[in-house]
Amino acid sequence: MPGLLRGMARTAVVAGTATAVSNRVSRRQAGRWAQQAPPPQQQQYYESAPPPPPVDDTSAQLEQLQRLGELKAQGVLTEQEFQEQKARILGR
């Protein structure tokens, strides 16, 4: 039994030493890399383009209503569907 405890103790010492050395090497490398790294550049922000001018809403509505009327005349839309879409376009 004493041999087993001695072996476990030796393993613990070796593992602890290896961990300590590894941590020290990692810290030194990180410090060197930090010294070699170029300073961070400032981010440049660009002003966004202004929104496009509003389109004449009335002319867009008229075009949509004309297309809707054509679909109804062709028999693609029923009277009820036509009225629902017309109300949606006009915002009612």
GIZI-V261103 format. One line per field, one symbol per residue. phi: phi as a letter, one per 40 degrees, with the letter a starting at -180 (. if undefined). burial: b if it has 9 or more other C-alpha atoms within 8 Angstrom, else e. A space follows every 10 residues. Layout:
phi: ???
burial: ???
This chain:
phi: .ccccccccc cccccccccc cccccccccc cccccccccc ccccbbcccc cccccdcccc cccccccccc ccccgcbccc cccccccccc gb
burial: eeeeeeeeee eeeeeeeeee eeeeeeeeee eeeeeeeeee eeeeeeeeee eeeeeeeeeb beebbeebbe bbeeeebeee ebeebbbebe ee
